[in-house]
Amino acid sequence: MSIYQKNLRRLGFILTGVAVLDLILELALYRYLLASSATFKKQILSPLGICLKDGIGLAIGLSAWFIYYHKDQAGWIIKVEILLFLAAFPAILISANGKASSRIDCLINATMILSAMAVYTALQLKRSDRNWQRVCNAKASMLDLKLPGFNQWFNSIEIGPKLELNQEISSVVDRFLETSKEARPLEITIHCPRESSEALRNTMQEVFQMHYEDEERSINSYLEKRYIRVMALVIISIILVSVWINFAPSGDEGVTWTILSNFAAFSLWQIGGTYFERSDGYGKLLRAQIAKQAKLHFWAD
């Protein structure tokens, strides 16, 4: 299961909950404002606009769940998600009252941001599948390694609970993949001083594959943590910006509101930094997946 597929499940769960909660809270707030003389800075949507916005968010959240369980049907579901997301923009702008700037501000909310993340993740899921298929269809790149002895293939320090690949070997493979002009399947020819038994060749192949399976799991864990961090920062930023804009007293420059605005800006800055960290991580993940699928050939000199 790819990292994008796991993230879609999380986003589907979060977006579904946020859309339902936002629907209840905004309708309650709208009714309260009508029944009281309280003032509220933010231009809120009409009941129809609230229902359309959160209804679209709920539909996108449920479709993210559907893609998680039925990945083979992701193509047409993603197209529906894109249409729903695009339809949310005119629905919100039309249902809001006030100046153009106030209508545009209504587009910035938790439901829309999470919907955008869900659609983006679904698109990345298909893009990842296409990229991997392109890698598999490309001509394999060849790497030649020379071993003075078969023991050099294994890490001489660790002998349990399983054999480990020599770090020198993995460094050469990683460097070769990192400096390749394009991502392609990998075939490795191992030049040996003498003929090796079939059992030894199978063990060397297994140790090599297990090393990059462990590497893949480690990178996936890193990417998952970064993705959760992005989602948390997005939600925190939306909440802080909304509170700052809507509830800060006019002309107030108090310490509390200054800290709140700076913390919101810092969260937005962290989102960008985390995004680039994840981009680098996906490159490492692709290289680990290519290495894991590498074919080993043995040649006795």
C-alpha positions as CSV (number, residue, x, y, z in Angstrom):
1,M,0.0,0.0,0.0
2,S,1.4,3.4,-1.0
3,I,1.9,6.3,1.3
4,Y,-0.6,8.3,-0.7
5,Q,-3.3,5.7,-0.2
6,K,-2.7,5.7,3.6
7,N,-2.9,9.5,3.7
8,L,-6.2,9.4,1.7
9,R,-7.7,7.3,4.5
10,R,-6.6,9.8,7.1
11,L,-7.8,12.8,5.1
12,G,-11.1,11.1,4.4
13,F,-11.7,10.5,8.1
14,I,-10.6,14.0,9.1
15,L,-12.5,15.8,6.3
16,T,-15.7,13.9,7.0
17,G,-15.6,14.8,10.7
18,V,-14.6,18.5,10.0
19,A,-17.4,18.9,7.4
20,V,-20.1,17.6,9.7
21,L,-18.8,19.6,12.7
22,D,-18.4,22.8,10.6
23,L,-21.9,22.4,9.3
24,I,-23.4,22.1,12.7
25,L,-21.3,25.0,14.2
26,E,-21.8,27.5,11.3
27,L,-25.6,26.9,11.2
28,A,-25.8,27.3,14.9
29,L,-23.7,30.5,14.7
30,Y,-25.9,31.8,11.9
31,R,-29.1,31.2,13.9
32,Y,-27.5,32.8,17.0
33,L,-26.6,36.0,15.1
34,L,-30.1,36.3,13.7
35,A,-31.6,36.0,17.1
36,S,-29.3,38.4,18.8
37,S,-27.7,41.8,18.3
38,A,-24.2,40.4,18.5
39,T,-21.7,41.6,16.0
40,F,-19.3,39.4,14.2
41,K,-16.5,40.6,11.9
42,K,-16.4,37.7,9.5
43,Q,-18.8,37.5,6.6
44,I,-20.4,34.2,7.1
45,L,-22.3,32.2,4.4
46,S,-26.0,31.8,4.0
47,P,-27.5,28.5,5.2
48,L,-27.6,27.3,1.6
49,G,-23.9,28.2,1.1
50,I,-22.9,26.5,4.4
51,C,-24.8,23.3,3.3
52,L,-23.2,23.4,-0.1
53,K,-19.7,23.9,1.1
54,D,-19.8,21.3,3.8
55,G,-21.8,18.9,1.7
56,I,-19.1,19.0,-1.0
57,G,-16.5,18.6,1.7
58,L,-18.3,15.5,3.0
59,A,-18.7,14.1,-0.5
60,I,-14.9,14.5,-1.1
61,G,-14.1,13.0,2.3
62,L,-16.3,9.9,1.5
63,S,-14.8,9.5,-1.9
64,A,-11.3,9.5,-0.4
65,W,-12.4,6.6,1.8
66,F,-13.8,4.9,-1.4
67,I,-10.5,5.3,-3.2
68,Y,-8.7,3.7,-0.3
69,Y,-10.8,0.6,-0.5
70,H,-11.3,0.6,-4.3
71,K,-8.0,1.9,-5.8
72,D,-8.8,0.3,-9.2
73,Q,-11.7,2.8,-9.6
74,A,-9.7,5.9,-8.6
75,G,-9.6,7.3,-12.1
76,W,-13.3,8.4,-12.4
77,I,-13.6,9.2,-8.7
78,I,-10.8,11.7,-8.8
79,K,-12.5,13.4,-11.8
80,V,-15.7,13.7,-9.7
81,E,-13.7,15.1,-6.8
82,I,-12.1,17.7,-9.0
83,L,-15.5,18.8,-10.3
84,L,-17.0,19.0,-6.8
85,F,-14.0,21.0,-5.5
86,L,-14.2,23.5,-8.4
87,A,-18.0,23.7,-8.0
88,A,-17.5,24.8,-4.3
89,F,-15.8,28.1,-5.4
90,P,-18.8,29.7,-7.2
91,A,-21.2,28.2,-4.7
92,I,-19.4,29.9,-1.8
93,L,-18.9,33.2,-3.7
94,I,-22.5,33.4,-4.8
95,S,-24.0,32.5,-1.4
96,A,-21.8,35.0,0.5
97,N,-22.9,38.6,1.0
98,G,-20.9,41.8,1.2
99,K,-17.8,43.1,-0.7
100,A,-15.7,41.0,-3.0
101,S,-12.9,40.8,-0.5
102,S,-15.3,39.4,2.1
103,R,-16.6,36.8,-0.3
104,I,-13.1,35.7,-1.2
105,D,-12.3,35.4,2.5
106,C,-15.1,32.9,2.8
107,L,-13.1,30.5,0.6
108,I,-10.4,30.2,3.3
109,N,-11.8,27.6,5.8
110,A,-10.9,24.2,7.1
111,T,-13.3,22.3,4.9
112,M,-12.0,23.8,1.7
113,I,-8.3,23.5,2.7
114,L,-8.7,19.8,3.7
115,S,-10.7,19.2,0.5
116,A,-7.9,20.6,-1.6
117,M,-5.4,18.4,0.3
118,A,-7.6,15.3,-0.4
119,V,-7.9,16.1,-4.1
120,Y,-4.1,16.8,-4.3
121,T,-3.3,13.5,-2.5
122,A,-5.6,11.5,-4.8
123,L,-3.9,13.1,-7.9
124,Q,-0.5,12.2,-6.4
125,L,-1.7,8.6,-6.0
126,K,-2.4,8.3,-9.7
127,R,0.8,10.2,-10.6
128,S,2.8,7.9,-8.4
129,D,1.3,4.8,-10.1
130,R,2.1,6.3,-13.5
131,N,5.6,7.2,-12.6
132,W,6.3,3.7,-11.2
133,Q,4.8,2.1,-14.4
134,R,7.1,4.4,-16.4
135,V,10.1,3.2,-14.4
136,C,9.1,-0.5,-14.9
137,N,8.8,0.0,-18.7
138,A,12.1,1.7,-19.1
139,K,15.3,0.0,-20.1
140,A,17.2,-1.3,-17.1
141,S,20.5,0.4,-16.0
142,M,23.5,-1.9,-15.3
143,L,25.8,-1.7,-12.3
144,D,28.9,-3.9,-12.0
145,L,30.3,-4.7,-8.6
146,K,33.5,-6.7,-7.9
147,L,33.8,-8.7,-4.7
148,P,37.2,-10.0,-3.5
149,G,35.2,-12.5,-1.4
150,F,31.6,-13.4,-0.8
151,N,31.9,-12.3,2.8
152,Q,32.3,-8.7,1.7
153,W,28.6,-8.7,0.7
154,F,27.5,-9.0,4.3
155,N,28.0,-6.8,7.4
156,S,30.7,-8.5,9.4
157,I,29.6,-7.0,12.7
158,E,25.9,-7.9,12.8
159,I,25.1,-11.6,12.6
160,G,21.7,-11.7,14.2
161,P,18.7,-11.7,14.2
162,K,19.3,-11.6,10.5
163,L,22.2,-11.0,8.1
164,E,22.7,-7.4,7.0
165,L,24.0,-5.9,3.8
166,N,27.5,-4.4,3.9
167,Q,27.1,-0.6,4.2
168,E,29.8,-0.1,1.5
169,I,27.7,-2.1,-1.0
170,S,24.5,-0.1,-0.2
171,S,26.4,3.2,-0.4
172,V,27.6,2.4,-3.9
173,V,24.1,1.4,-5.0
174,D,22.5,4.5,-3.5
175,R,25.1,6.7,-5.1
176,F,24.6,5.1,-8.5
177,L,20.8,5.5,-8.3
178,E,21.0,9.1,-7.0
179,T,23.3,10.2,-9.8
180,S,21.4,8.5,-12.6
181,K,19.8,10.9,-15.1
182,E,16.4,9.1,-14.9
183,A,14.7,6.5,-12.8
184,R,15.0,3.1,-14.4
185,P,15.0,-0.5,-13.2
186,L,18.3,-1.8,-11.8
187,E,20.3,-4.9,-12.7
188,I,23.5,-5.6,-10.8
189,T,26.3,-7.9,-12.1
190,I,28.4,-9.2,-9.2
191,H,31.9,-10.3,-10.3
192,C,33.0,-13.1,-8.0
193,P,36.4,-14.8,-7.6
194,R,34.8,-18.2,-8.0
195,E,31.6,-19.9,-8.7
196,S,29.0,-19.6,-5.9
197,S,26.3,-22.1,-4.9
198,E,22.7,-21.4,-5.6
199,A,22.0,-21.3,-1.8
200,L,24.6,-18.5,-1.4
201,R,23.2,-16.5,-4.4
202,N,19.7,-16.8,-3.0
203,T,20.9,-15.6,0.4
204,M,22.7,-12.6,-1.1
205,Q,19.6,-11.7,-3.1
206,E,17.4,-12.0,0.0
207,V,19.7,-9.9,2.2
208,F,19.9,-7.2,-0.5
209,Q,16.1,-7.1,-0.8
210,M,15.5,-7.1,2.9
211,H,17.9,-4.2,3.3
212,Y,15.9,-2.0,1.0
213,E,12.6,-3.2,2.4
214,D,13.7,-1.9,5.7
215,E,14.8,1.3,4.0
216,E,11.4,1.7,2.4
217,R,9.6,1.2,5.7
218,S,11.9,3.8,7.4
219,I,11.2,6.4,4.6
220,N,7.5,5.7,4.7
221,S,7.5,6.3,8.4
222,Y,9.3,9.6,7.9
223,L,6.9,10.7,5.2
224,E,3.8,9.8,7.3
225,K,5.1,11.9,10.2
226,R,5.7,14.8,7.8
227,Y,2.3,14.5,6.3
228,I,0.6,14.4,9.7
229,R,2.7,17.5,10.6
230,V,1.4,19.3,7.5
231,M,-2.2,18.5,8.2
232,A,-1.8,19.6,11.9
233,L,-0.1,22.9,10.8
234,V,-2.8,23.6,8.2
235,I,-5.6,23.2,10.8
236,I,-3.7,25.2,13.4
237,S,-3.0,28.0,10.9
238,I,-6.6,28.2,9.8
239,I,-7.9,28.4,13.4
240,L,-5.3,31.0,14.5
241,V,-5.8,33.2,11.4
242,S,-9.6,33.0,11.8
243,V,-9.5,33.9,15.5
244,W,-7.0,36.8,14.9
245,I,-9.0,38.3,12.0
246,N,-12.5,37.9,13.5
247,F,-12.0,38.6,17.2
248,A,-9.0,40.9,17.5
249,P,-10.2,44.4,18.7
250,S,-9.9,47.1,16.1
251,G,-6.6,48.9,16.2
252,D,-5.4,46.6,19.0
253,E,-1.7,45.9,19.1
254,G,-1.5,44.0,22.4
255,V,1.0,41.3,23.0
256,T,-1.5,38.5,22.9
257,W,-2.8,39.2,19.4
258,T,0.8,39.9,18.1
259,I,1.9,36.5,19.4
260,L,-1.2,34.9,17.9
261,S,-0.6,36.4,14.4
262,N,3.1,35.6,14.5
263,F,2.4,32.0,15.5
264,A,0.0,31.7,12.6
265,A,2.6,33.0,10.2
266,F,5.2,30.7,11.6
267,S,2.8,27.7,11.1
268,L,2.3,28.6,7.5
269,W,6.1,29.0,7.0
270,Q,6.6,25.5,8.5
271,I,4.1,24.0,6.0
272,G,6.3,25.1,3.1
273,G,9.5,23.8,4.8
274,T,7.8,20.4,5.5
275,Y,6.5,20.2,2.0
276,F,10.1,20.4,0.5
277,E,11.3,17.8,3.1
278,R,8.6,15.5,1.9
279,S,9.6,16.0,-1.8
280,D,13.1,14.9,-1.0
281,G,11.8,12.0,0.9
282,Y,9.7,10.8,-2.1
283,G,12.8,10.8,-4.2
284,K,14.6,8.6,-1.7
285,L,11.5,6.3,-1.5
286,L,11.5,5.8,-5.3
287,R,15.2,4.9,-5.3
288,A,14.7,2.4,-2.4
289,Q,11.8,0.8,-4.3
290,I,14.0,0.5,-7.5
291,A,16.8,-1.1,-5.5
292,K,14.4,-3.5,-3.8
293,Q,13.3,-4.8,-7.2
294,A,16.9,-5.0,-8.5
295,K,18.0,-8.3,-10.2
296,L,21.3,-9.7,-9.2
297,H,23.5,-11.6,-11.7
298,F,26.6,-13.5,-10.7
299,W,29.7,-13.8,-12.9
300,A,32.8,-15.8,-11.9
301,D,36.0,-14.2,-13.0
